[in-house]
Amino acid sequence: MKDRKTLGILAILVVVFGLTALGNPQFVSVFNLENILRWTGLYGILGLGVAFVIVTGGIDLSIGSVVGLVGVLLPWLLERGFGAVPAVLAVLAVGLLIGLAHGLLITRLRLPPFVVTLCGLLIYRGAARWIPGDQTLAFGTGHDGLRSLAIGFPIGLPLLMAVLGGGLAIPLWFRFRHERGLGFPVAAFLGALGLLAMVAPVPVLSELRAPAPLLVLFGAALLAALVLNETVWGRYLYALGRNETAARYSGIRTERMTVAAYAVCSLLAGVGGVLFALDVNSIQPAMHGNFYELYAIAAAVLGGWSLRGGEGTVLGVLLGTALLRVLYNAINLLGIPTQLEFAIIGAVILLGVVADELVRRMLGRRGR
């Protein structure tokens, strides 16, 4: 079932990509594609974080405000003499502590995740505006090395595809060769396409560079896939989302797993907050990170993560994020009114939830 969902979102991505390219050839320019890749990396980190919460059957509405708070704190600390590394570590610690607080409130006091994170959305946004006095903050020209984490292009995309795809294809083949899955064919295709672009340059593809946020996303995605698919903690998270009571009776410490999930979510929101701040350079406390939680949740839902919990793949998050960024780019290039952006995102989330429910009912009828 999860492979069918992933194939479905991949097919939609290919169709939207092709139609947009036909509607406006500027879509496949090097500059535009690199821009899509950069924003996919930035938003994908947030989507990956919220997936850890969604798999437990929870939700986190505070992601955008955490991005805003971290984005304000980083230049604020740098202005007060903190070094780049201590400042980054400090704001990431803030994100981690926020997630731990969410998890403890949900597990110890039995508060609904919706209420806890909604209150967090308001609290962190207020703190982000109060700390700098609602004044715009910027990094200036003295932190170019730090900003390269968000705006740099350290490697060519074909080389990245060849190394990443080829490096993953071999272990996936030996590990899952007797199982049907998308991991090996996707990795093999990426590796082969990357090698082709390096040996016999493919138009546009051979000129593309991989933005630094995309590398961060791939690193986080590989680590997340390893945890979710190859460790006992990953199996515990899926079991918790499928049936919390059964998981508890089977000996799983469900409260610890819930706290860990929210901690990972807010930590990755902190990572995203650092990169978003470095990317835009000028941070407006009242607006920075607004509605980013919608993009994160939409990416996870589109990627096949059920809001009921217990289901989803890391590859699905990556494809869901890419589809959202391609849709957003299509809105701009095809002359669709930008005022419809949030309407389209809302419709996408609704369609994802409806499709998930219909598939569940259909499989239930087949089972009976």
N, C-alpha and C positions, 0 to 999 in steps of 0.2 A: 504493500500500500504506500509506504513512504517513497519508494522508487517511482511509483506512478505519479505521485504529487510532484516530485522533483523533475521528472520528465515533462510534466505539464507546464510548470513554471519556466523551464528551459525553452519549451516550444513557444510560449507566449513572448518570452524575451527575444527570441530570434525573429518572430513575426513583427513585433513592435520596432525592433532595430531596423529590419528591412524596409518596412513601410515609411519610417522616418527618413531613412537614407534616400528613398525614392522621392519623397516629398520635398526634401531639401538636401542637395548634395553636400552642403557645408557641414552637415552632421558628421560625415566621415573624414573631416579634416583632422590633421594631427593635433592641432591645438584643442579642438573640441573634444576629441576622444581622450586626450590626456586629462582634460578638465573633468570629464565623466569619471575616469579612473580615480582621480584624486578624491572627488566627493563620494564615490563608492567606498573608498577606504575609510574616510572619516565617518560616514553614517553606518558603515558595516560594523565598526567597532561597537557602536551603541546597540545595534541590532543583535550582535553576538552576546552582549551582556544581558539584555532583557530576555533572551532565549533561555538562559539559565533559570530565570524566575518563572517564565511561562511553563517550562517543563515540569515544575512542581505544582502547577495549577494556580500560581499567583500572578500578580501584576505589579508593575512599578511605574507610577505616573510622575515621579520626581526627576526623571533622567535629564530633562531639559534644564531644570533649575540647578541640578548638580553641575551640568556643563557650564551654566552661567556663573555659579559660585566659584568653581575652579578657575574659569577664565578670568574672573576678576582678581582672585587671590594671587595668581602667578605674577602678573606685572606689578601688583601692589607690593608683593614681597621683594621683587627685584629692585623696586624703587627705594626700598628701605635697607639695601645693602646685602641682601641674601645672594649667595652665589647661584648660578644656574642649576646645578645639580641639587643642592639642598632645597631650593625653592620648588623644583619639580617633585622631589620626594615628599616634601611637606604637603603639597596640594593633593598628591595621590593618597597620602595617609588620611587626609580629610575625606576623600571619596570612600576609602575603605571603612573608616569609622562610621560614616553615614549609613552604609550598607549593613554594618553590624548592628547599629541602633535600630534600623528597620526590622531586621530579622528577630531581634530580641523582643521588640514591642509586639510583633506578630505571634511569636511562639510563647512568650512568657505571660503576656497579658491577654492573649487570644483576641487581639484587635484585627479587624478585617484589613487585608493588604491594601485594598482600595482606599480606605480611610487614612491609614498610616502614610502612604506615599502621596496622597492628595494633600495632606497637611504638610508633608515635606516639601512638596512643590511650592507652597506658599511661603513656608519658613525660609527656605534657601534662596528664593527669589528676593525676599525682603532683606535678608542678610547681604546678598550680592549688591543690592542698591545702597544699603546703609554704610557698608565698610568704606567705599570710596566717596561717600556723599553724593551718590548718583552722578558722579562725573565720569566722563569718558576716559579710559585708560589706554595706553599704547606702549609698545616695546621700544619704539624709536629705532635708531640705527646701530645701537651698541650690542645687539644680541642676534647678529646674522647667523652665527653658528647654531644657536638654539633654534632659530626659526627654520633652519634647513630640515629639521625633523618633520615639518609640515609642508614646506614648499619646495624641498629638494627633489631631484631626480637622480638617484644614485646608480641606477642600472637600467640597461635597455630592456624593454619588455620581452623581445624574443629570447634573450638569454635567461631572463627570469622564468619564462614559460618552459624552456628546455630543462633548466636545472630543477625547477619545482615539479613539473610533470614527470620527467624521467626519474627523479629521485623518489617520487611517491609510487610510480607505476610498479616498480620492482617489488617492494615489500607488500603492496596491495595484491599483486598477483599470487605470491606465495602464501599470503595470509588468508585470502578470500577466494582462491581459485575454484573452490568447490561450491561457492555460494553465488547467487545472482545478486548483483549490486552495480551501482553506477560509479563507484570509486575508481576502479581500475580503468574502464574505458574513458572516463573523463580525464584522468591523469595522463593516460597514454596519448590521447588526442592533443592535449595541451603541449606535452613534450614534443610530439612529432611536428606540430604546427610551429613551435618555437625553433626547432632545428631547421625546418624548411625555410623560415624567414631569415635565418642566419646564413644558410648555405646558398639558397637561391632567393634573394630579397623579394619579398611579397610587397606590392605597393601599399603604402601607408603603414602596415604592420611593422615592417622592418625599421621604420623611422620612429616608432613610438618608444617613449621612455616610461619606466615604471615610477610613479610618484612615491615618495617616502611613506605616506599614510597607507598606501596599498601594501607595502612590505610589512608594516606593523599589523595590518589586518590579517595578512596571510600567516604571520607568526602566531598571532592570537588564535586564529582559526585552527591551525595545526595542533596547538596545545589543547584547545577545547575539544577537538575531535579525539585526541588521545585520551583525555580524561573521561569523556562521555562514552566512548566505545571500547576502551581497553582497560578500564580500571573498575574496581568494585564500587567506587563512589559514583561513577557514572550510572551504573546499573541501579544503584540506590535512588538516584535522582529520578530516573524514569519510573521506577516502582512507586516512589512517593507520589508522582503525578497521576499514575493510573489508579491507585487506591491507597490513600494515606492510612486508613485503618488497617488494611491488610499488611501494609509495609511495617506499621508499628508492631503488630502482633507477630510478625516474622523476625523481629529482633532488630530492625533498622532504627537507629536513633534519628527519627524524622525531624526533631527540632533542630539538631545540629546541621542536618542537611539543608533545612530551610534557611537557617542563618547564613550558612556558607553560600547558598545561591544568591541571596540578596547582597552579600559582601562582594561577590564576584561581579554582580551587575553594576553596583555603584563604583567599584574600582575601575571597571572598563569605561564607565561614564566619566570618571576622572581622567583616564587616559585620553578619551575623546575630547574632554574639555580642554586639556593642555594643547592638543593638536588643533582644535578649532580656533583657540585663542591665538596661537602662533600663525595660523593661516590668515586670519582676517587682520591681525596686527592691531586694530583699533576696536576696543571692546566697549560697547554701550551696555551698562548693567541692567537697564530695564528691558532690553530686547535680546541680548545674547543668549542663545539656546532656547528661545521661545518655541514651543510646539515640537521640539526635537524628539520628545517621547513618542509622538505620533508616527514619525518616520521609523523609529526603532521598532515599535510594535507592528506597524504595517509590514516592515521587511520580514519580521519573524513569521507573521501570519501568512503572508504570501509565500514564504519559503516552506510552508507545511507544518509549522509548529502549532499544534492545536491549543486553543485557549483553555480547553478542559484539562490540559496537562498530559504528560507521559508520552509525548510523541514529537518528533522533529529531528532534522539532520543539520549539521553545520553547513554542508553544501547548499542546503535550502536557504539558509540565511544569506549566504553570499549571492545567490541568484535573485532572491527577493529584493535585496538592496540594489543590485544592479538594475533590476526592472524598474524600481522606483526612480532611480536617477535618470534612466533613459526616458521614462515617461515625463519627468520634469523637464528634461532637455527638449523633448518633442513639443511640449506646450509652448516653449519659447520660440522654437525654430519654425513651427507650423502656423504661427499666428493665432493660436488659441488664447483667449483672454486669460491673463495670469490670475485674475480674481477667482478662477475656477480651480486653482491648484488644490486648496484644501477640500473642495467638493470632490475632486477626483480621488484624493487620498482616502477620504471617508468612504467613498463608493468602493474603492479597492479593498479596504479592510472588511466592509460588509460582505462583499462578494466572497472573500476568502473564508469568512466565518460560515456563510451559507453553504459554500461548497464543501467545507469540512463536515458540517452537519448532515448534508445530503449523502455524502460518501459513507459516513458512519451508519446511517439508517439503511442504506443499500446493502452494506456488508452484513449488518445485523439480520436483515431479512434472508440473505443468502445462507447465513449460519444456521438460522432456524429451519 
